[in-house]
Amino acid sequence: MTGPEHETETAEPAAGQPDAAPEPPTAESADAAPDPAQDSPQDFEGPRRRARREREERRAAQARAMAIEQARREAKRKVTGRAEPQRPAPARRVIRGLKLLMWTALLAVVVVGLGLVLYFTPVMSVRETVITGLSVLTEDEVGAAAAVPAGTPLLQVDTDAVAERVATLRRVASARVQREYPSTLRITVVERVPLVVKDFPDGPHLYDKDGVDFVTGPPPPGLAYLDTDTPGPKDPATKAALQVLTSLPPEVAGQVSRIAAPSVAAITLTLTDGRTVVWGTNDRTEEKALKLAALLTQPGRTYDVSSPDLPTVK
C-alpha cells in the first residue's frame, strides 16, 4: 500500500498582491554567465575593421623598410664619401619630355619649310650646265636634247628623264645627269665609237661594238668592213663577228680590213695585205686570238684557227 503522493505546488499570488521579489542568482548561474571583459576584442572584429587593421600593418611595415633602406644608403654615402644621385622628380621629367617634343616639332617645321623654299623658289636653281665626254657631238646638241631651262630649281630636275632624253641622240651610248649644289647641272656623255662599216644605197653606215647603226657618213680610216646579211644589235651573225673583232689584240685588229659572217659558224677575216683567216665559230674566241697572233709571224696566205688545238698555215 503506497503512501499518499506529495505534490509540490507553487503558490500563485493572490489577486491584488504584489509579485514576489526575484531570487538572487546562485553560484552556478553566476559561473555560467559570459563575462564581456574576459573575451578578446578579435572575437567581435568585423571584416571591415580587420581589413583596415591589415592595411595599417602593411603601411607600418613598408615605412619601416623604407627607413631601413634610407639608413643603409646614408651609411654607404658616409663610407664612400659620395652623395647618392637623386632621381629627377616626375614633374621635371615631364617638363624635359615636353621640351624635347617641342624642339623636335620645331626642327621638323624648319626642315619642311626649307624643302619647300628650295623646291618652289629659284634659290638653288640651274644657272650652269656642265657637259663632259664629248668628242663629235657639240654642247648645243646635248643641251637641246636635255631641255632643262635655266632657272629651274635643282630639286625639280628629273635626272633620269634628262638622261633618257640625251640618250636619244644616236651617237650617245649612255648619259648620266647629276645635281651639283648650289646651281650646277652636270651631264656626262659616253659617245659611240665606230667599229665596223657597211655600205648601203644611202651611204656607209657606222656600227659600234654593240651592233648599233648610229651614224651615216664617211668612215674613219682603217675601219673594218662588215659583211653580214642583216646587221644589227639583235642579229646573231653580227654579234658573233663583233665579238671576234673585239677579242683580237690591237696589233692584229688593226690589220683586219673585212670580216664576213654569213652565219655564226662561218666567220672569216681578211687582212689588209690580202691574207685570209678562217675563224669558224665564235667558241674559244680568246684562245683563237692568241694562236692567230703567233701564226701571223709565219709566212702563208691562209691561217686556219677554227680548231685552236691544231692551227694551220697554208
Secondary structure, 3 states (H helix, E strand, C coil): CCCCCCCCCCCCCCCCCCCCCCCCCCHHHHHHCCCHHHCCHHHHCCHHHHHHHHHHHHHHHHHHHHHHHHHHHHHHHHHHCCCCCCCCCHHHHHHHHHHHHHHHHHHHHHHHHHHHHHHHCHHHECCEEEEECCCCCCHHHHHHHHCCCCCCEHHHCCHHHHHHHHHCCCCEEEEEEEEECCCEEEEEEEECCCCEEEEECCEEEEECCCCCEEEECCCCCCCEEEECCCCCCCCHHHHHHHHHHHHCCHHHHCCEEEEECCCCCCEEEEECCCCEEEEECCCCHHHHHHHHHHHCCCCCCEEECCCCCCCEEC
